[in-house]
Amino acid sequence: MSANPSGSTSSGARTFKKKYIKQYGILFVVVPFAFLLVWLALASPEARTASLISVVVCILFCIIPFVQVSSLKVEANKLTIETFLEEKVVRASQIKEIKMK
C-alpha cells in the first residue's frame, strides 16, 4: 500500500491505497486462463469435467480482488476501510486491538 496524505497535515488524516496492479493483477492471469479452460472443455470431451471445475475455481479467484481492502483512511478517532463493494467507518471506541502482519 502506498501512503498518500489527503487533506491538510494539521488534520492528521492519511490515506493508504493499494496499487492497481497489486489489487487487480490476478485478473490479468486468471481471466485468460479461464477462457482457455472453457475452450478446452468444449474441444475435449475427456477433459470436460476437470476443465469446468477449474473454470469454477478461476471464477472464485476473480472475486477475490473485489472483496479485498483497497484503501484505508486514518483520521482522528476514525478509521475508514474501503473495498470495491463497500466502505466501512470504524470509530476509535469500536477498535479493541490492531495487529499487523
Gaussian input, Z-matrix of N, CA and C with variables (Angstrom, degrees):
# hf/3-21g

backbone

0 1
 N
 C     1     B1
 C     2     B2     1     A1
 N     3     B3     2     A2     1     D1
 C     4     B4     3     A3     2     D2
 C     5     B5     4     A4     3     D3
 N     6     B6     5     A5     4     D4
 C     7     B7     6     A6     5     D5
 C     8     B8     7     A7     6     D6
 N     9     B9     8     A8     7     D7
 C    10    B10     9     A9     8     D8
 C    11    B11    10    A10     9     D9
 N    12    B12    11    A11    10    D10
 C    13    B13    12    A12    11    D11
 C    14    B14    13    A13    12    D12
 N    15    B15    14    A14    13    D13
 C    16    B16    15    A15    14    D14
 C    17    B17    16    A16    15    D15
 N    18    B18    17    A17    16    D16
 C    19    B19    18    A18    17    D17
 C    20    B20    19    A19    18    D18
 N    21    B21    20    A20    19    D19
 C    22    B22    21    A21    20    D20
 C    23    B23    22    A22    21    D21
 N    24    B24    23    A23    22    D22
 C    25    B25    24    A24    23    D23
 C    26    B26    25    A25    24    D24
 N    27    B27    26    A26    25    D25
 C    28    B28    27    A27    26    D26
 C    29    B29    28    A28    27    D27
 N    30    B30    29    A29    28    D28
 C    31    B31    30    A30    29    D29
 C    32    B32    31    A31    30    D30
 N    33    B33    32    A32    31    D31
 C    34    B34    33    A33    32    D32
 C    35    B35    34    A34    33    D33
 N    36    B36    35    A35    34    D34
 C    37    B37    36    A36    35    D35
 C    38    B38    37    A37    36    D36
 N    39    B39    38    A38    37    D37
 C    40    B40    39    A39    38    D38
 C    41    B41    40    A40    39    D39
 N    42    B42    41    A41    40    D40
 C    43    B43    42    A42    41    D41
 C    44    B44    43    A43    42    D42
 N    45    B45    44    A44    43    D43
 C    46    B46    45    A45    44    D44
 C    47    B47    46    A46    45    D45
 N    48    B48    47    A47    46    D46
 C    49    B49    48    A48    47    D47
 C    50    B50    49    A49    48    D48
 N    51    B51    50    A50    49    D49
 C    52    B52    51    A51    50    D50
 C    53    B53    52    A52    51    D51
 N    54    B54    53    A53    52    D52
 C    55    B55    54    A54    53    D53
 C    56    B56    55    A55    54    D54
 N    57    B57    56    A56    55    D55
 C    58    B58    57    A57    56    D56
 C    59    B59    58    A58    57    D57
 N    60    B60    59    A59    58    D58
 C    61    B61    60    A60    59    D59
 C    62    B62    61    A61    60    D60
 N    63    B63    62    A62    61    D61
 C    64    B64    63    A63    62    D62
 C    65    B65    64    A64    63    D63
 N    66    B66    65    A65    64    D64
 C    67    B67    66    A66    65    D65
 C    68    B68    67    A67    66    D66
 N    69    B69    68    A68    67    D67
 C    70    B70    69    A69    68    D68
 C    71    B71    70    A70    69    D69
 N    72    B72    71    A71    70    D70
 C    73    B73    72    A72    71    D71
 C    74    B74    73    A73    72    D72
 N    75    B75    74    A74    73    D73
 C    76    B76    75    A75    74    D74
 C    77    B77    76    A76    75    D75
 N    78    B78    77    A77    76    D76
 C    79    B79    78    A78    77    D77
 C    80    B80    79    A79    78    D78
 N    81    B81    80    A80    79    D79
 C    82    B82    81    A81    80    D80
 C    83    B83    82    A82    81    D81
 N    84    B84    83    A83    82    D82
 C    85    B85    84    A84    83    D83
 C    86    B86    85    A85    84    D84
 N    87    B87    86    A86    85    D85
 C    88    B88    87    A87    86    D86
 C    89    B89    88    A88    87    D87
 N    90    B90    89    A89    88    D88
 C    91    B91    90    A90    89    D89
 C    92    B92    91    A91    90    D90
 N    93    B93    92    A92    91    D91
 C    94    B94    93    A93    92    D92
 C    95    B95    94    A94    93    D93
 N    96    B96    95    A95    94    D94
 C    97    B97    96    A96    95    D95
 C    98    B98    97    A97    96    D96
 N    99    B99    98    A98    97    D97
 C   100   B100    99    A99    98    D98
 C   101   B101   100   A100    99    D99
 N   102   B102   101   A101   100   D100
 C   103   B103   102   A102   101   D101
 C   104   B104   103   A103   102   D102
 N   105   B105   104   A104   103   D103
 C   106   B106   105   A105   104   D104
 C   107   B107   106   A106   105   D105
 N   108   B108   107   A107   106   D106
 C   109   B109   108   A108   107   D107
 C   110   B110   109   A109   108   D108
 N   111   B111   110   A110   109   D109
 C   112   B112   111   A111   110   D110
 C   113   B113   112   A112   111   D111
 N   114   B114   113   A113   112   D112
 C   115   B115   114   A114   113   D113
 C   116   B116   115   A115   114   D114
 N   117   B117   116   A116   115   D115
 C   118   B118   117   A117   116   D116
 C   119   B119   118   A118   117   D117
 N   120   B120   119   A119   118   D118
 C   121   B121   120   A120   119   D119
 C   122   B122   121   A121   120   D120
 N   123   B123   122   A122   121   D121
 C   124   B124   123   A123   122   D122
 C   125   B125   124   A124   123   D123
 N   126   B126   125   A125   124   D124
 C   127   B127   126   A126   125   D125
 C   128   B128   127   A127   126   D126
 N   129   B129   128   A128   127   D127
 C   130   B130   129   A129   128   D128
 C   131   B131   130   A130   129   D129
 N   132   B132   131   A131   130   D130
 C   133   B133   132   A132   131   D131
 C   134   B134   133   A133   132   D132
 N   135   B135   134   A134   133   D133
 C   136   B136   135   A135   134   D134
 C   137   B137   136   A136   135   D135
 N   138   B138   137   A137   136   D136
 C   139   B139   138   A138   137   D137
 C   140   B140   139   A139   138   D138
 N   141   B141   140   A140   139   D139
 C   142   B142   141   A141   140   D140
 C   143   B143   142   A142   141   D141
 N   144   B144   143   A143   142   D142
 C   145   B145   144   A144   143   D143
 C   146   B146   145   A145   144   D144
 N   147   B147   146   A146   145   D145
 C   148   B148   147   A147   146   D146
 C   149   B149   148   A148   147   D147
 N   150   B150   149   A149   148   D148
 C   151   B151   150   A150   149   D149
 C   152   B152   151   A151   150   D150
 N   153   B153   152   A152   151   D151
 C   154   B154   153   A153   152   D152
 C   155   B155   154   A154   153   D153
 N   156   B156   155   A155   154   D154
 C   157   B157   156   A156   155   D155
 C   158   B158   157   A157   156   D156
 N   159   B159   158   A158   157   D157
 C   160   B160   159   A159   158   D158
 C   161   B161   160   A160   159   D159
 N   162   B162   161   A161   160   D160
 C   163   B163   162   A162   161   D161
 C   164   B164   163   A163   162   D162
 N   165   B165   164   A164   163   D163
 C   166   B166   165   A165   164   D164
 C   167   B167   166   A166   165   D165
 N   168   B168   167   A167   166   D166
 C   169   B169   168   A168   167   D167
 C   170   B170   169   A169   168   D168
 N   171   B171   170   A170   169   D169
 C   172   B172   171   A171   170   D170
 C   173   B173   172   A172   171   D171
 N   174   B174   173   A173   172   D172
 C   175   B175   174   A174   173   D173
 C   176   B176   175   A175   174   D174
 N   177   B177   176   A176   175   D175
 C   178   B178   177   A177   176   D176
 C   179   B179   178   A178   177   D177
 N   180   B180   179   A179   178   D178
 C   181   B181   180   A180   179   D179
 C   182   B182   181   A181   180   D180
 N   183   B183   182   A182   181   D181
 C   184   B184   183   A183   182   D182
 C   185   B185   184   A184   183   D183
 N   186   B186   185   A185   184   D184
 C   187   B187   186   A186   185   D185
 C   188   B188   187   A187   186   D186
 N   189   B189   188   A188   187   D187
 C   190   B190   189   A189   188   D188
 C   191   B191   190   A190   189   D189
 N   192   B192   191   A191   190   D190
 C   193   B193   192   A192   191   D191
 C   194   B194   193   A193   192   D192
 N   195   B195   194   A194   193   D193
 C   196   B196   195   A195   194   D194
 C   197   B197   196   A196   195   D195
 N   198   B198   197   A197   196   D196
 C   199   B199   198   A198   197   D197
 C   200   B200   199   A199   198   D198
 N   201   B201   200   A200   199   D199
 C   202   B202   201   A201   200   D200
 C   203   B203   202   A202   201   D201
 N   204   B204   203   A203   202   D202
 C   205   B205   204   A204   203   D203
 C   206   B206   205   A205   204   D204
 N   207   B207   206   A206   205   D205
 C   208   B208   207   A207   206   D206
 C   209   B209   208   A208   207   D207
 N   210   B210   209   A209   208   D208
 C   211   B211   210   A210   209   D209
 C   212   B212   211   A211   210   D210
 N   213   B213   212   A212   211   D211
 C   214   B214   213   A213   212   D212
 C   215   B215   214   A214   213   D213
 N   216   B216   215   A215   214   D214
 C   217   B217   216   A216   215   D215
 C   218   B218   217   A217   216   D216
 N   219   B219   218   A218   217   D217
 C   220   B220   219   A219   218   D218
 C   221   B221   220   A220   219   D219
 N   222   B222   221   A221   220   D220
 C   223   B223   222   A222   221   D221
 C   224   B224   223   A223   222   D222
 N   225   B225   224   A224   223   D223
 C   226   B226   225   A225   224   D224
 C   227   B227   226   A226   225   D225
 N   228   B228   227   A227   226   D226
 C   229   B229   228   A228   227   D227
 C   230   B230   229   A229   228   D228
 N   231   B231   230   A230   229   D229
 C   232   B232   231   A231   230   D230
 C   233   B233   232   A232   231   D231
 N   234   B234   233   A233   232   D232
 C   235   B235   234   A234   233   D233
 C   236   B236   235   A235   234   D234
 N   237   B237   236   A236   235   D235
 C   238   B238   237   A237   236   D236
 C   239   B239   238   A238   237   D237
 N   240   B240   239   A239   238   D238
 C   241   B241   240   A240   239   D239
 C   242   B242   241   A241   240   D240
 N   243   B243   242   A242   241   D241
 C   244   B244   243   A243   242   D242
 C   245   B245   244   A244   243   D243
 N   246   B246   245   A245   244   D244
 C   247   B247   246   A246   245   D245
 C   248   B248   247   A247   246   D246
 N   249   B249   248   A248   247   D247
 C   250   B250   249   A249   248   D248
 C   251   B251   250   A250   249   D249
 N   252   B252   251   A251   250   D250
 C   253   B253   252   A252   251   D251
 C   254   B254   253   A253   252   D252
 N   255   B255   254   A254   253   D253
 C   256   B256   255   A255   254   D254
 C   257   B257   256   A256   255   D255
 N   258   B258   257   A257   256   D256
 C   259   B259   258   A258   257   D257
 C   260   B260   259   A259   258   D258
 N   261   B261   260   A260   259   D259
 C   262   B262   261   A261   260   D260
 C   263   B263   262   A262   261   D261
 N   264   B264   263   A263   262   D262
 C   265   B265   264   A264   263   D263
 C   266   B266   265   A265   264   D264
 N   267   B267   266   A266   265   D265
 C   268   B268   267   A267   266   D266
 C   269   B269   268   A268   267   D267
 N   270   B270   269   A269   268   D268
 C   271   B271   270   A270   269   D269
 C   272   B272   271   A271   270   D270
 N   273   B273   272   A272   271   D271
 C   274   B274   273   A273   272   D272
 C   275   B275   274   A274   273   D273
 N   276   B276   275   A275   274   D274
 C   277   B277   276   A276   275   D275
 C   278   B278   277   A277   276   D276
 N   279   B279   278   A278   277   D277
 C   280   B280   279   A279   278   D278
 C   281   B281   280   A280   279   D279
 N   282   B282   281   A281   280   D280
 C   283   B283   282   A282   281   D281
 C   284   B284   283   A283   282   D282
 N   285   B285   284   A284   283   D283
 C   286   B286   285   A285   284   D284
 C   287   B287   286   A286   285   D285
 N   288   B288   287   A287   286   D286
 C   289   B289   288   A288   287   D287
 C   290   B290   289   A289   288   D288
 N   291   B291   290   A290   289   D289
 C   292   B292   291   A291   290   D290
 C   293   B293   292   A292   291   D291
 N   294   B294   293   A293   292   D292
 C   295   B295   294   A294   293   D293
 C   296   B296   295   A295   294   D294
 N   297   B297   296   A296   295   D295
 C   298   B298   297   A297   296   D296
 C   299   B299   298   A298   297   D297
 N   300   B300   299   A299   298   D298
 C   301   B301   300   A300   299   D299
 C   302   B302   301   A301   300   D300

   B1=1.4510
   B2=1.5129
   B3=1.2814
   B4=1.4478
   B5=1.5217
   B6=1.3076
   B7=1.4605
   B8=1.5162
   B9=1.3086
   B10=1.4551
   B11=1.5118
   B12=1.3340
   B13=1.4572
   B14=1.5168
   B15=1.3096
   B16=1.4634
   B17=1.5139
   B18=1.2888
   B19=1.4624
   B20=1.5154
   B21=1.3094
   B22=1.4519
   B23=1.5186
   B24=1.3241
   B25=1.4522
   B26=1.5245
   B27=1.3132
   B28=1.4654
   B29=1.5265
   B30=1.3398
   B31=1.4639
   B32=1.5115
   B33=1.3313
   B34=1.4527
   B35=1.5122
   B36=1.3155
   B37=1.4589
   B38=1.5201
   B39=1.3431
   B40=1.4620
   B41=1.5110
   B42=1.3130
   B43=1.4563
   B44=1.5193
   B45=1.3275
   B46=1.4561
   B47=1.5221
   B48=1.3365
   B49=1.4679
   B50=1.5185
   B51=1.3239
   B52=1.4499
   B53=1.5194
   B54=1.3275
   B55=1.4632
   B56=1.5194
   B57=1.3308
   B58=1.4640
   B59=1.5313
   B60=1.3120
   B61=1.4667
   B62=1.5209
   B63=1.3166
   B64=1.4591
   B65=1.5322
   B66=1.3110
   B67=1.4639
   B68=1.5283
   B69=1.3353
   B70=1.4585
   B71=1.5290
   B72=1.3185
   B73=1.4506
   B74=1.5184
   B75=1.3205
   B76=1.4592
   B77=1.5299
   B78=1.3122
   B79=1.4669
   B80=1.5252
   B81=1.3451
   B82=1.4619
   B83=1.5283
   B84=1.3140
   B85=1.4620
   B86=1.5225
   B87=1.3097
   B88=1.4672
   B89=1.5355
   B90=1.3154
   B91=1.4722
   B92=1.5324
   B93=1.3396
   B94=1.4732
   B95=1.5320
   B96=1.3281
   B97=1.4593
   B98=1.5256
   B99=1.3298
   B100=1.4663
   B101=1.5276
   B102=1.3396
   B103=1.4645
   B104=1.5265
   B105=1.3210
   B106=1.4615
   B107=1.5264
   B108=1.3151
   B109=1.4679
   B110=1.5216
   B111=1.3203
   B112=1.4714
   B113=1.5200
   B114=1.3343
   B115=1.4648
   B116=1.5263
   B117=1.3355
   B118=1.4620
   B119=1.5298
   B120=1.3278
   B121=1.4656
   B122=1.5249
   B123=1.3179
   B124=1.4597
   B125=1.5351
   B126=1.3242
   B127=1.4633
   B128=1.5304
   B129=1.3120
   B130=1.4631
   B131=1.5224
   B132=1.3237
   B133=1.4672
   B134=1.5333
   B135=1.3416
   B136=1.4646
   B137=1.5274
   B138=1.3211
   B139=1.4657
   B140=1.5235
   B141=1.3200
   B142=1.4615
   B143=1.5338
   B144=1.3303
   B145=1.4732
   B146=1.5245
   B147=1.3260
   B148=1.4704
   B149=1.5254
   B150=1.3135
   B151=1.4622
   B152=1.5211
   B153=1.3174
   B154=1.4673
   B155=1.5181
   B156=1.3217
   B157=1.4776
   B158=1.5292
   B159=1.3236
   B160=1.4658
   B161=1.5275
   B162=1.3118
   B163=1.4734
   B164=1.5299
   B165=1.3084
   B166=1.4704
   B167=1.5290
   B168=1.3290
   B169=1.4683
   B170=1.5338
   B171=1.3236
   B172=1.4735
   B173=1.5274
   B174=1.3073
   B175=1.4680
   B176=1.5231
   B177=1.3237
   B178=1.4681
   B179=1.5274
   B180=1.3370
   B181=1.4616
   B182=1.5261
   B183=1.3179
   B184=1.4688
   B185=1.5253
   B186=1.3081
   B187=1.4643
   B188=1.5257
   B189=1.3213
   B190=1.4658
   B191=1.5305
   B192=1.3327
   B193=1.4715
   B194=1.5256
   B195=1.3240
   B196=1.4562
   B197=1.5345
   B198=1.3220
   B199=1.4686
   B200=1.5252
   B201=1.3422
   B202=1.4545
   B203=1.5214
   B204=1.3196
   B205=1.4612
   B206=1.5204
   B207=1.3389
   B208=1.4620
   B209=1.5258
   B210=1.3241
   B211=1.4612
   B212=1.5226
   B213=1.3232
   B214=1.4633
   B215=1.5190
   B216=1.3172
   B217=1.4590
   B218=1.5179
   B219=1.3244
   B220=1.4554
   B221=1.5187
   B222=1.3249
   B223=1.4590
   B224=1.5211
   B225=1.3027
   B226=1.4559
   B227=1.5264
   B228=1.3088
   B229=1.4707
   B230=1.5252
   B231=1.3350
   B232=1.4581
   B233=1.5265
   B234=1.3299
   B235=1.4560
   B236=1.5254
   B237=1.3326
   B238=1.4572
   B239=1.5243
   B240=1.3351
   B241=1.4572
   B242=1.5228
   B243=1.3381
   B244=1.4634
   B245=1.5253
   B246=1.3362
   B247=1.4549
   B248=1.5286
   B249=1.3255
   B250=1.4604
   B251=1.5268
   B252=1.3275
   B253=1.4570
   B254=1.5229
   B255=1.3340
   B256=1.4641
   B257=1.5215
   B258=1.3150
   B259=1.4546
   B260=1.5228
   B261=1.3277
   B262=1.4633
   B263=1.5259
   B264=1.3330
   B265=1.4609
   B266=1.5248
   B267=1.3395
   B268=1.4577
   B269=1.5281
   B270=1.3013
   B271=1.4652
   B272=1.5252
   B273=1.3270
   B274=1.4625
   B275=1.5239
   B276=1.3177
   B277=1.4715
   B278=1.5269
   B279=1.3380
   B280=1.4591
   B281=1.5284
   B282=1.3240
   B283=1.4669
   B284=1.5119
   B285=1.3357
   B286=1.4591
   B287=1.5174
   B288=1.3454
   B289=1.4496
   B290=1.5235
   B291=1.3137
   B292=1.4580
   B293=1.5228
   B294=1.3250
   B295=1.4709
   B296=1.5178
   B297=1.3165
   B298=1.4684
   B299=1.5152
   B300=1.3372
   B301=1.4686
   B302=1.4977
   A1=108.49
   A2=116.22
   A3=120.74
   A4=109.09
   A5=114.53
   A6=119.80
   A7=109.12
   A8=116.51
   A9=122.95
   A10=107.89
   A11=117.92
   A12=117.81
   A13=110.42
   A14=115.96
   A15=119.47
   A16=108.02
   A17=115.69
   A18=119.62
   A19=109.81
   A20=115.59
   A21=120.23
   A22=110.50
   A23=115.85
   A24=120.18
   A25=111.37
   A26=118.32
   A27=120.49
   A28=111.53
   A29=117.76
   A30=119.79
   A31=111.19
   A32=117.84
   A33=121.22
   A34=113.80
   A35=119.19
   A36=121.68
   A37=109.50
   A38=115.84
   A39=121.57
   A40=108.87
   A41=116.22
   A42=122.18
   A43=108.85
   A44=115.84
   A45=122.36
   A46=107.07
   A47=116.17
   A48=121.11
   A49=109.67
   A50=115.37
   A51=120.92
   A52=107.94
   A53=117.32
   A54=120.71
   A55=109.89
   A56=115.87
   A57=123.01
   A58=111.89
   A59=117.04
   A60=120.60
   A61=110.58
   A62=117.30
   A63=120.15
   A64=111.09
   A65=117.23
   A66=121.64
   A67=111.60
   A68=117.33
   A69=121.22
   A70=114.02
   A71=118.67
   A72=122.38
   A73=113.91
   A74=117.37
   A75=120.88
   A76=111.68
   A77=116.86
   A78=120.42
   A79=112.16
   A80=117.02
   A81=120.35
   A82=111.92
   A83=117.38
   A84=121.93
   A85=111.09
   A86=116.45
   A87=121.27
   A88=112.11
   A89=118.71
   A90=120.48
   A91=111.88
   A92=119.80
   A93=117.88
   A94=112.47
   A95=116.34
   A96=120.36
   A97=110.81
   A98=117.46
   A99=121.25
   A100=110.69
   A101=117.31
   A102=119.75
   A103=111.51
   A104=116.76
   A105=121.15
   A106=110.73
   A107=117.11
   A108=120.94
   A109=111.92
   A110=117.71
   A111=120.52
   A112=109.36
   A113=116.85
   A114=120.13
   A115=110.84
   A116=116.21
   A117=120.24
   A118=110.97
   A119=117.10
   A120=120.62
   A121=110.91
   A122=117.58
   A123=120.74
   A124=112.12
   A125=116.48
   A126=120.53
   A127=113.24
   A128=117.22
   A129=119.82
   A130=110.78
   A131=117.43
   A132=119.53
   A133=113.32
   A134=116.59
   A135=119.44
   A136=112.24
   A137=117.14
   A138=121.75
   A139=112.51
   A140=117.54
   A141=121.20
   A142=112.36
   A143=118.01
   A144=120.61
   A145=111.14
   A146=116.55
   A147=119.91
   A148=111.10
   A149=116.91
   A150=120.31
   A151=111.86
   A152=117.14
   A153=119.97
   A154=111.76
   A155=117.11
   A156=120.05
   A157=109.26
   A158=116.54
   A159=120.34
   A160=111.94
   A161=117.54
   A162=121.35
   A163=109.79
   A164=117.26
   A165=120.49
   A166=110.20
   A167=117.19
   A168=120.72
   A169=110.07
   A170=117.21
   A171=120.60
   A172=111.21
   A173=116.49
   A174=120.38
   A175=110.70
   A176=116.46
   A177=119.81
   A178=111.04
   A179=116.86
   A180=120.20
   A181=111.68
   A182=117.63
   A183=121.10
   A184=112.17
   A185=117.47
   A186=121.73
   A187=111.39
   A188=117.45
   A189=122.35
   A190=113.83
   A191=121.83
   A192=119.89
   A193=114.37
   A194=116.97
   A195=119.66
   A196=112.83
   A197=117.62
   A198=120.16
   A199=112.06
   A200=118.34
   A201=121.46
   A202=110.58
   A203=115.52
   A204=120.72
   A205=108.05
   A206=116.57
   A207=120.20
   A208=112.37
   A209=117.32
   A210=118.91
   A211=110.84
   A212=113.77
   A213=122.83
   A214=107.41
   A215=116.64
   A216=121.19
   A217=106.76
   A218=115.52
   A219=122.08
   A220=108.39
   A221=115.81
   A222=122.22
   A223=107.65
   A224=116.61
   A225=120.92
   A226=109.35
   A227=117.24
   A228=125.30
   A229=113.88
   A230=117.93
   A231=119.78
   A232=109.79
   A233=115.85
   A234=123.01
   A235=107.46
   A236=117.14
   A237=121.83
   A238=108.45
   A239=115.77
   A240=122.80
   A241=107.54
   A242=115.94
   A243=119.82
   A244=110.75
   A245=115.40
   A246=122.59
   A247=106.84
   A248=116.86
   A249=120.17
   A250=110.81
   A251=116.67
   A252=121.72
   A253=114.69
   A254=118.34
   A255=119.36
   A256=111.85
   A257=114.49
   A258=123.02
   A259=107.40
   A260=116.39
   A261=120.49
   A262=108.61
   A263=115.53
   A264=121.96
   A265=108.08
   A266=115.23
   A267=121.25
   A268=107.90
   A269=116.25
   A270=121.95
   A271=109.55
   A272=116.72
   A273=121.76
   A274=111.64
   A275=117.86
   A276=120.68
   A277=111.95
   A278=118.75
   A279=122.45
   A280=112.61
   A281=117.56
   A282=121.76
   A283=109.09
   A284=116.44
   A285=121.30
   A286=111.35
   A287=116.33
   A288=120.39
   A289=109.58
   A290=116.24
   A291=121.65
   A292=107.80
   A293=115.78
   A294=121.27
   A295=107.90
   A296=116.10
   A297=120.43
   A298=108.78
   A299=114.66
   A300=120.10
   A301=109.49
   D1=143.31
   D2=177.70
   D3=-106.39
   D4=144.98
   D5=-179.42
   D6=-93.41
   D7=126.85
   D8=176.43
   D9=-128.16
   D10=108.91
   D11=178.29
   D12=-63.67
   D13=129.90
   D14=176.17
   D15=-116.93
   D16=135.82
   D17=-177.86
   D18=84.07
   D19=-169.55
   D20=-178.88
   D21=-80.07
   D22=158.42
   D23=-179.86
   D24=-73.92
   D25=-19.27
   D26=179.99
   D27=-73.33
   D28=-26.38
   D29=179.92
   D30=-76.41
   D31=-24.43
   D32=178.93
   D33=79.40
   D34=7.40
   D35=179.75
   D36=-78.02
   D37=133.85
   D38=177.73
   D39=-133.78
   D40=143.88
   D41=178.39
   D42=-117.74
   D43=130.90
   D44=176.81
   D45=-115.34
   D46=117.82
   D47=-178.01
   D48=-116.76
   D49=141.49
   D50=174.56
   D51=-79.26
   D52=139.19
   D53=-179.86
   D54=-66.21
   D55=150.64
   D56=-174.67
   D57=-57.36
   D58=-46.45
   D59=-177.95
   D60=-66.30
   D61=-38.40
   D62=178.91
   D63=-67.75
   D64=-33.36
   D65=-179.33
   D66=-77.56
   D67=-49.20
   D68=-171.24
   D69=-112.10
   D70=5.56
   D71=-176.44
   D72=-60.13
   D73=-32.58
   D74=179.87
   D75=-60.89
   D76=-28.86
   D77=-179.73
   D78=-66.16
   D79=-30.60
   D80=179.90
   D81=-67.59
   D82=-20.36
   D83=178.34
   D84=-98.73
   D85=-44.68
   D86=-171.02
   D87=-73.22
   D88=-39.71
   D89=-177.42
   D90=-64.05
   D91=-49.07
   D92=176.65
   D93=-63.19
   D94=-35.84
   D95=177.93
   D96=-63.67
   D97=-39.37
   D98=178.10
   D99=-64.57
   D100=-41.50
   D101=176.75
   D102=-63.39
   D103=-39.05
   D104=176.64
   D105=-62.03
   D106=-41.46
   D107=179.13
   D108=-68.32
   D109=-36.49
   D110=176.25
   D111=-64.29
   D112=-44.05
   D113=177.53
   D114=-61.24
   D115=-41.15
   D116=178.86
   D117=-64.22
   D118=-38.99
   D119=178.80
   D120=-65.20
   D121=-36.01
   D122=179.20
   D123=-76.16
   D124=-33.16
   D125=-175.00
   D126=-85.17
   D127=-29.25
   D128=-173.86
   D129=-126.19
   D130=107.89
   D131=179.16
   D132=-64.38
   D133=-27.06
   D134=179.81
   D135=-67.69
   D136=-31.21
   D137=-176.20
   D138=-103.08
   D139=10.07
   D140=-173.32
   D141=-61.38
   D142=-49.00
   D143=-176.57
   D144=-63.55
   D145=-47.71
   D146=-179.68
   D147=-63.62
   D148=-39.05
   D149=-179.83
   D150=-66.34
   D151=-42.68
   D152=-179.66
   D153=-67.79
   D154=-36.83
   D155=175.73
   D156=-64.31
   D157=-40.71
   D158=178.38
   D159=-66.20
   D160=-34.61
   D161=176.36
   D162=-63.91
   D163=-40.96
   D164=177.97
   D165=-62.39
   D166=-41.52
   D167=177.13
   D168=-63.54
   D169=-40.32
   D170=177.60
   D171=-62.19
   D172=-40.19
   D173=178.42
   D174=-63.17
   D175=-39.69
   D176=176.70
   D177=-63.46
   D178=-39.72
   D179=176.48
   D180=-65.65
   D181=-29.54
   D182=178.30
   D183=-70.68
   D184=-23.36
   D185=179.80
   D186=-77.92
   D187=-29.23
   D188=-174.13
   D189=-52.13
   D190=-48.64
   D191=-177.63
   D192=-61.02
   D193=-24.46
   D194=-176.21
   D195=-84.03
   D196=-13.51
   D197=177.84
   D198=-109.05
   D199=-6.74
   D200=176.61
   D201=-73.71
   D202=154.60
   D203=174.95
   D204=-69.66
   D205=126.23
   D206=-179.78
   D207=-102.71
   D208=-27.17
   D209=176.90
   D210=-154.58
   D211=152.91
   D212=174.90
   D213=-124.79
   D214=135.51
   D215=175.62
   D216=-120.71
   D217=117.60
   D218=-177.34
   D219=-104.12
   D220=119.90
   D221=177.12
   D222=-127.25
   D223=173.19
   D224=177.55
   D225=-62.82
   D226=120.73
   D227=177.96
   D228=61.97
   D229=21.39
   D230=-178.80
   D231=-154.04
   D232=139.69
   D233=176.31
   D234=-128.69
   D235=125.81
   D236=179.67
   D237=-110.52
   D238=121.87
   D239=-179.80
   D240=-108.53
   D241=124.85
   D242=-175.40
   D243=-121.40
   D244=130.04
   D245=170.24
   D246=-116.98
   D247=179.22
   D248=178.23
   D249=-64.27
   D250=-32.92
   D251=-173.70
   D252=-93.54
   D253=-26.53
   D254=-175.49
   D255=-152.65
   D256=167.26
   D257=174.45
   D258=-129.83
   D259=126.95
   D260=-176.96
   D261=-120.80
   D262=130.04
   D263=178.60
   D264=-106.04
   D265=127.29
   D266=-179.14
   D267=-119.30
   D268=127.71
   D269=177.92
   D270=-82.77
   D271=158.50
   D272=-178.44
   D273=-60.39
   D274=-34.50
   D275=-179.19
   D276=-69.86
   D277=-19.37
   D278=179.88
   D279=-86.37
   D280=-15.29
   D281=-177.50
   D282=-88.35
   D283=119.73
   D284=178.93
   D285=-94.35
   D286=-40.08
   D287=-175.66
   D288=-154.64
   D289=142.67
   D290=176.23
   D291=-120.97
   D292=122.91
   D293=178.35
   D294=-116.06
   D295=142.15
   D296=178.22
   D297=-119.07
   D298=143.13
   D299=177.39
   D300=-105.47

